Amino acid sequence: MDQQSETVEPADAAALAFEGLRREVALLNVAMGGLAAERASAPDYSESLAEIVREVSRIAGGMSKLYAAPALQLTPDEVGRRIQLAGTEARRQEQAALQRAEASLERAAADLRGCAATARLADVQKRRLLQVGAAALAVGAVLGIFLPGVVARSVPERWAWPERMAAGLLHRDLWSAGERLLSVADPDRWGRMHAAQASAQHDSAKAEPSAPPRSSRSKRSRSSQAQAPRAEAVDTR
């Protein structure tokens, strides 16, 4: 009885194992069939994946160029040093521009001061020129008044420069200028001289009917003309 039970148990175990294997194979078949069905119904993403690959390649190329840029090759210390150098250069240029502007202002101020000084100097020179001109005019006027007389008196008397100058000032000849000077110097005496001359001429006219010789008449007229100033001189004495 015991031996029969032992022979049955191994047979049942093998059957169970085969049954389990059958089931697993069946499940595997079912799974494979499902996978095949799913693969058949899945959409085609090849074009989208190709586009994605192209974009990724383009982005990768841009990133490689960006990584190759000199700025990205710098270390933080190098970046700080370059920033410091740029700031120093900018300050240097600003300082140079400020110095140039200051120099320009100094030149402009110097030009203005020079213009003001030139204007003042021109004003002073103008005043001095006017003063010199006025002084020269005054000296010329004084010399014009006194120098001709001094020169005229210094020349020989026979040249008669003073008399000629007096006649030139009167716009007359020497004879009429002398008469004018005599009449102005002493009008009364000049009037008496004219009266004596007229009286002598009247007396000579009365004596003409006797018709004396020509020589005696001329002598008498000359003597009467000579006596008239002499008589006038006696009257004034």
C-alpha positions in Angstrom: 0.0 0.0 0.0 2.8 2.2 0.9 4.6 1.4 -2.4 1.6 2.2 -4.5 1.3 5.6 -2.8 4.9 6.3 -3.5 4.5 5.5 -7.2 1.5 7.7 -7.5 3.0 10.7 -5.9 5.9 11.0 -8.4 3.5 10.7 -11.3 1.3 13.4 -10.0 4.2 15.7 -9.4 5.4 15.2 -13.0 1.9 15.8 -14.3 1.7 18.9 -12.2 5.0 20.1 -13.5 4.0 19.5 -17.1 0.7 21.2 -16.4 2.6 24.2 -15.0 5.0 24.2 -18.0 2.0 24.1 -20.4 0.4 27.0 -18.7 3.6 29.0 -18.8 4.1 28.2 -22.5 0.5 29.2 -23.1 1.0 32.5 -21.2 4.2 33.1 -23.2 2.3 32.5 -26.4 -0.4 34.9 -25.3 2.2 37.5 -24.3 4.1 37.2 -27.6 0.8 37.5 -29.5 0.0 40.7 -27.6 3.4 42.1 -28.3 3.0 41.4 -31.9 -0.4 43.1 -31.9 0.9 46.1 -30.1 3.9 46.4 -32.5 1.6 46.3 -35.4 -0.7 49.1 -34.1 2.2 51.4 -32.8 2.5 54.8 -34.8 5.7 55.6 -36.9 7.8 58.3 -35.1 10.8 58.1 -37.5 10.2 61.5 -39.1 9.7 63.2 -35.7 12.8 61.5 -34.3 14.8 62.6 -37.4 13.7 66.2 -36.9 14.6 66.0 -33.3 18.0 64.6 -34.2 18.6 67.4 -36.6 17.7 70.1 -34.1 19.8 68.4 -31.5 22.7 68.3 -33.9 22.2 72.0 -34.8 22.0 73.0 -31.1 25.1 70.9 -30.4 27.0 72.7 -33.2 26.0 76.1 -31.8 27.0 75.0 -28.3 30.3 73.8 -29.6 30.9 77.2 -31.2 29.8 78.9 -28.0 32.1 76.7 -26.0 35.0 77.6 -28.4 34.4 81.4 -27.9 37.4 83.1 -26.2 35.2 84.7 -23.5 34.1 81.2 -22.3 37.7 80.1 -22.3 38.6 82.7 -19.7 38.8 81.8 -16.0 37.1 84.0 -13.4 40.4 85.5 -12.4 41.2 86.4 -16.0 37.7 87.9 -16.5 38.2 90.0 -13.3 41.7 91.1 -14.5 40.3 92.1 -17.9 37.5 94.0 -16.3 40.0 95.9 -14.2 42.1 96.7 -17.2 39.1 97.9 -19.1 38.1 100.2 -16.2 41.7 101.5 -15.9 41.8 102.3 -19.6 38.4 103.9 -19.5 39.5 106.1 -16.6 42.7 107.0 -18.4 40.8 108.0 -21.5 38.4 110.1 -19.4 41.3 111.7 -17.6 43.0 112.5 -20.9 39.7 114.0 -22.3 39.3 116.0 -19.1 42.9 117.3 -19.4 42.3 118.2 -23.0 39.1 120.1 -22.1 40.9 121.9 -19.3 43.7 122.8 -21.6 41.2 124.1 -24.1 39.5 126.2 -21.4 42.9 127.6 -20.3 43.7 128.5 -23.9 40.3 130.2 -24.3 40.7 132.1 -21.0 44.2 133.1 -22.1 42.9 134.3 -25.5 40.2 136.3 -23.7 42.7 137.8 -21.4 44.9 138.6 -24.4 42.0 140.2 -26.2 41.1 142.3 -23.2 44.7 143.3 -22.7 45.0 144.1 -26.4 41.8 146.2 -26.2 43.1 148.1 -23.2 46.5 148.6 -24.8 44.8 149.8 -28.0 42.7 152.2 -25.9 45.8 153.5 -24.1 47.6 153.8 -27.4 44.7 155.7 -28.9 44.6 158.1 -25.9 48.3 158.6 -26.1 48.1 159.1 -29.9 45.4 161.7 -29.3 47.5 163.4 -26.6 50.6 163.4 -28.9 48.5 164.7 -31.7 47.0 167.5 -29.6 50.5 168.4 -28.2 51.9 168.4 -31.8 49.1 170.6 -32.9 49.6 173.0 -30.1 53.4 173.1 -30.7 52.8 173.5 -34.4 50.3 176.3 -33.8 52.8 178.1 -31.5 55.7 177.5 -33.9 53.4 178.7 -36.8 52.7 181.9 -34.9 56.2 182.7 -33.6 58.6 180.9 -35.8 57.9 182.8 -39.1 58.5 186.1 -37.3 61.7 184.9 -35.7 62.9 183.6 -39.1 61.8 186.7 -40.9 63.6 188.9 -38.4 66.8 186.8 -38.6 67.2 187.3 -42.4 68.9 190.4 -43.8 66.7 193.5 -43.7 67.0 194.2 -47.4 65.0 191.0 -48.1 61.9 192.7 -46.5 60.5 189.4 -45.3 58.4 190.9 -42.4 56.9 193.4 -44.8 56.2 190.8 -47.4 54.6 188.5 -44.7 52.4 191.4 -43.6 51.4 192.1 -47.1 50.6 188.4 -47.7 48.5 188.3 -44.6 46.5 191.4 -45.8 46.3 190.0 -49.4 47.6 193.3 -50.7 50.7 194.6 -52.4 53.4 196.2 -50.4 52.2 199.8 -51.1 48.6 199.2 -50.3 49.5 197.1 -47.3 51.7 199.9 -46.0 48.8 202.4 -46.4 46.5 199.9 -44.6 49.0 199.6 -41.7 49.4 203.4 -41.5 45.6 203.9 -41.4 45.1 201.3 -38.7 48.1 202.4 -36.6 47.0 206.1 -36.4 43.8 206.9 -38.2 43.9 210.6 -37.2 47.4 211.1 -38.4 46.6 209.2 -41.6 43.6 211.5 -42.2 45.8 214.6 -41.7 48.3 213.3 -44.1 45.6 212.8 -46.7 44.2 216.2 -46.1 47.7 217.8 -46.4 48.3 215.9 -49.7 44.9 217.0 -51.0 45.6 220.6 -50.1 49.0 220.5 -51.8 47.4 219.0 -54.9 44.8 221.8 -54.8 47.4 224.5 -54.5 49.4 223.0 -57.3 46.2 222.9 -59.4 45.7 226.7 -58.8 49.2 227.5 -59.8 48.9 225.7 -63.1 47.4 228.8 -65.0 50.7 230.7 -64.6 52.2 227.7 -66.5 55.6 227.6 -64.9 58.2 225.5 -66.6 57.7 221.8 -66.3 60.9 221.4 -64.3 59.8 224.0 -61.8 56.4 222.4 -61.5 57.8 219.0 -60.8 60.2 220.4 -58.3 57.4 222.3 -56.5 55.1 219.3 -56.4 57.9 217.1 -55.0 58.7 219.8 -52.4 55.0 220.1 -51.4 54.6 216.4 -51.1 57.8 216.2 -49.0 56.6 219.1 -46.8 53.2 217.6 -46.1 54.6 214.6 -44.0 57.1 217.0 -42.5 54.3 219.4 -41.4 52.3 216.4 -40.1 55.3 215.4 -38.1 55.6 218.9 -36.7 51.9 218.9 -35.7 52.2 215.6 -33.9 55.2 216.9 -32.0 
